[in-house]
Amino acid sequence: MPDETLSEDLEVLDPDLHVASFFVPAGRREDVLALMRLSVELARVAYQVREPMIAQIRYAWWREQVAALFEGRAVASPVVQALVPAASRHSLPRAVFDAMVDAHGLECETIPFSDMAQFEAHARETRGGLLRLMARVLGADARADAACDAAGIASGAALQLRSFDYWRRHRRLRLPLTPFISQGLNEEDVFAGAGVEAVGRMFDEVRGRIRMALDEVNQARFPRAAMPALALATLARPVVSRGDDPVAVRVVSPAGRVARLALANLMWRA
């Protein structure tokens, strides 16, 4: 799959990743774009499929494609085929790919996360998994793993807050359920628009966790080569800002994305 095609697809499917790819060194860009495209394809299943059982069939196919990649068998997916050189060149760990597929598999469930621990684990294995693989392609090996986990939590949690209204309209609750139960609410109440105060409190709790994760990234020690991956976390900062409406999320313009990522890469801070 040509480099230009991958980049054009990302521009439409995940603008954050598209802009982040601008800051990847030219010699590593093709491999990083291939990783990004896989991440996008795994996330896209939830948008394409409404029935969880059908979604799991699709994810089972993706698991098989990953297995074929690492077992030297024929790969049917062009997206995974594009990863063959990267997996070999950079000794990418299969366990991270497997965990990414499994975590994305939760996204078609009505209630993917019972508590904050599951919510964080999902962000760490999806967005964080992508960042760990990117860091290896960029030459950081496993030395940036802890920072990538924190950056993944910040970035992944921000994505969930941004898309909360979309998923609520489609009867999926992308926030931890336990805090709502403690308020005497269930998912049907949230889908119906009830429990506004409880949703606002949950947003604030997630914002607090994003702040902590960003601090963890900036306090971590890692090779500078990993910064084009870790810089993605800086795009979570606008989500942390809270206005009068606790569930309103600030939208960043395309130019704003470029400016924020450029500054993060220059200052070596997420």
C-alpha positions in Angstrom: 0.0 0.0 0.0 1.7 3.2 -1.1 2.8 5.8 1.5 0.6 8.5 -0.1 -2.5 6.3 0.1 -2.0 5.5 3.7 -1.5 9.2 4.5 -4.6 10.3 2.6 -6.8 7.6 4.4 -5.5 8.7 7.8 -6.4 12.3 7.0 -10.0 11.3 6.8 -10.2 8.5 9.3 -8.1 9.9 12.2 -6.9 13.5 11.7 -4.8 13.3 15.0 -2.7 10.4 13.7 -2.4 12.0 10.3 -0.9 15.2 11.7 1.3 13.2 14.2 2.8 11.4 11.2 4.2 14.7 9.8 6.8 14.7 12.6 8.0 11.1 12.0 11.5 10.9 10.3 11.2 10.1 6.6 13.0 6.8 6.9 10.5 5.6 9.5 7.4 7.1 8.1 6.1 4.2 6.0 6.3 1.8 8.9 4.6 4.2 11.3 1.8 4.9 8.8 1.2 1.2 8.4 0.8 0.9 12.2 -1.5 3.9 12.3 -3.7 2.4 9.6 -4.1 -0.9 11.5 -5.1 1.0 14.6 -7.7 3.0 12.6 -9.1 -0.2 10.9 -9.5 -1.9 14.3 -11.3 1.2 15.7 -13.5 1.5 12.6 -15.2 -1.9 13.2 -17.3 -0.3 16.0 -18.6 2.3 13.6 -19.4 -0.2 10.9 -21.1 -2.9 12.9 -24.0 -2.6 15.4 -24.3 -6.3 16.4 -21.6 -7.4 18.9 -21.5 -11.0 17.6 -20.8 -9.9 14.1 -18.2 -7.5 15.3 -16.5 -10.4 17.2 -16.3 -12.4 13.9 -14.5 -9.4 12.3 -12.1 -9.2 15.2 -11.4 -12.9 15.0 -10.4 -12.4 11.4 -8.0 -9.6 12.4 -6.5 -11.9 15.1 -6.0 -14.5 12.4 -4.3 -11.9 10.2 -1.9 -10.9 13.0 -1.2 -14.5 13.7 -0.4 -15.1 10.0 2.0 -12.1 10.1 4.0 -13.5 12.9 3.9 -17.1 11.8 5.1 -16.4 8.3 1.9 -17.5 6.6 0.1 -15.7 3.8 -1.6 -12.5 4.9 -4.9 -11.6 3.2 -5.3 -8.1 4.6 -3.5 -5.4 2.7 -3.3 -3.4 5.9 -1.5 -6.2 7.8 0.6 -7.0 4.7 2.0 -3.5 4.8 3.3 -4.3 8.3 5.4 -7.3 7.2 8.5 -5.3 6.6 8.1 -3.3 9.8 7.5 -6.3 12.0 10.7 -7.8 10.7 12.9 -4.7 10.7 12.0 -3.6 14.2 11.2 -6.9 16.0 7.7 -5.7 16.9 6.2 -7.8 19.7 3.2 -9.8 18.7 1.7 -9.5 22.2 1.1 -5.8 21.7 -0.8 -6.5 18.5 -2.9 -9.2 20.1 -3.8 -6.9 23.0 -4.8 -4.2 20.7 -7.2 -6.4 18.8 -8.7 -7.8 22.0 -9.2 -4.3 23.5 -10.8 -2.9 20.4 -13.1 -5.9 20.5 -14.8 -4.4 23.6 -15.9 -1.4 21.7 -19.0 -3.0 20.2 -20.4 -3.9 23.6 -23.2 -1.8 25.1 -21.1 -1.3 28.2 -17.4 -1.9 27.5 -16.1 -0.7 30.9 -17.5 -1.6 34.3 -15.0 0.6 36.2 -12.2 3.1 35.8 -9.6 0.3 35.8 -11.1 -1.2 32.7 -11.5 2.2 31.1 -7.8 2.9 31.6 -6.8 -0.6 30.5 -8.6 -0.1 27.2 -6.9 3.2 26.5 -3.5 1.7 27.4 -3.9 -1.3 25.1 -5.4 0.5 22.2 -3.9 4.0 21.8 -1.0 3.0 24.2 -0.3 -0.2 22.2 0.0 1.9 19.0 2.4 4.3 20.7 4.5 1.4 22.0 4.8 0.0 18.5 5.6 3.4 17.0 8.3 4.0 19.6 10.0 0.8 18.6 9.9 1.8 14.9 11.3 5.1 15.9 14.3 3.4 17.6 13.3 3.6 21.3 13.0 -0.1 21.8 11.2 -0.8 25.1 12.7 2.2 26.9 9.7 4.4 26.2 7.0 1.8 27.2 6.1 3.4 30.5 5.7 6.8 28.8 3.7 5.3 26.0 1.3 3.7 28.4 0.7 7.1 30.1 0.4 8.9 26.8 -2.0 6.2 25.6 -4.2 6.7 28.6 -4.3 10.4 28.1 -5.0 10.1 24.3 -7.4 7.2 24.6 -9.4 8.8 27.4 -9.6 12.0 25.5 -11.0 10.2 22.5 -13.7 8.6 24.6 -14.8 12.0 26.0 -14.8 13.5 22.5 -17.0 10.8 21.1 -19.3 10.3 24.2 -22.4 12.0 22.7 -22.0 10.0 19.4 -21.9 6.7 21.2 -24.7 7.6 23.6 -26.9 8.3 20.6 -26.0 4.8 19.4 -26.8 3.3 22.8 -23.2 2.5 23.9 -21.9 3.9 27.1 -18.2 4.7 26.7 -17.7 5.7 30.3 -17.2 3.4 33.4 -20.6 2.2 34.6 -19.9 1.8 38.3 -20.1 5.5 39.2 -23.6 5.7 37.6 -24.7 2.6 39.6 -23.6 4.3 42.8 -26.0 7.2 41.9 -28.9 4.8 41.3 -28.6 5.0 37.5 -28.1 2.5 34.8 -27.1 2.7 31.1 -30.7 3.2 30.0 -30.9 6.3 32.1 -27.8 7.7 30.5 -29.0 6.9 27.0 -32.3 8.7 27.8 -30.3 11.8 28.8 -30.9 11.4 32.5 -28.2 11.7 35.2 -26.6 14.8 33.7 -24.8 15.7 36.9 -23.4 12.1 37.2 -22.1 12.3 33.6 -20.5 15.6 34.4 -18.8 14.3 37.5 -17.6 11.3 35.5 -16.2 13.7 32.8 -14.4 15.6 35.5 -12.9 12.4 37.0 -11.6 11.3 33.5 -10.2 14.8 33.0 -8.3 14.4 36.3 -6.9 11.1 35.1 -5.8 12.7 31.8 -3.9 15.4 33.7 -2.2 12.8 35.8 -1.2 10.8 32.7 0.2 13.9 31.0 2.3 14.6 34.1 3.5 11.0 34.0 4.6 11.4 30.4 6.5 14.6 31.1 8.2 13.1 34.2 9.3 9.9 32.4 12.7 9.3 31.0 12.8 8.0 27.4 14.9 8.4 24.3 14.1 11.5 22.3 13.5 9.4 19.3 10.2 8.4 20.8 8.8 11.9 20.9 6.9 11.8 17.6 4.8 9.1 19.2 4.5 10.5 22.7 3.6 14.0 21.4 0.2 12.7 20.4 -0.8 12.9 24.1 -0.7 16.7 23.9 -3.9 16.7 21.8 -5.6 15.6 25.0 -4.9 18.9 26.7 -7.9 20.8 25.2 -10.2 18.1 26.5 -9.0 18.7 30.0 -10.3 22.3 29.9 -13.7 22.5 31.5 -16.2 25.2 30.7 -19.6 25.9 32.1 -21.0 22.8 30.5 -19.0 19.9 32.1 -19.6 17.5 29.2 -18.7 20.0 26.4 -15.4 19.2 24.8 -13.3 21.8 23.0 -12.7 21.1 19.3 -9.2 21.9 18.0 -8.8 23.2 14.4 -6.5 21.4 11.9 -4.0 24.3 12.3 -4.3 24.0 16.0 -3.4 20.3 15.8 -0.3 21.1 13.8 0.8 23.9 16.2 0.3 21.8 19.3 2.2 18.8 17.9 5.0 20.9 16.6 5.4 22.6 20.0 5.4 19.2 21.8 8.0 17.8 19.5 10.2 20.9 19.8 9.9 21.3 23.6 10.0 17.5 24.2 6.9 17.8 26.3 3.4 16.3 25.9 
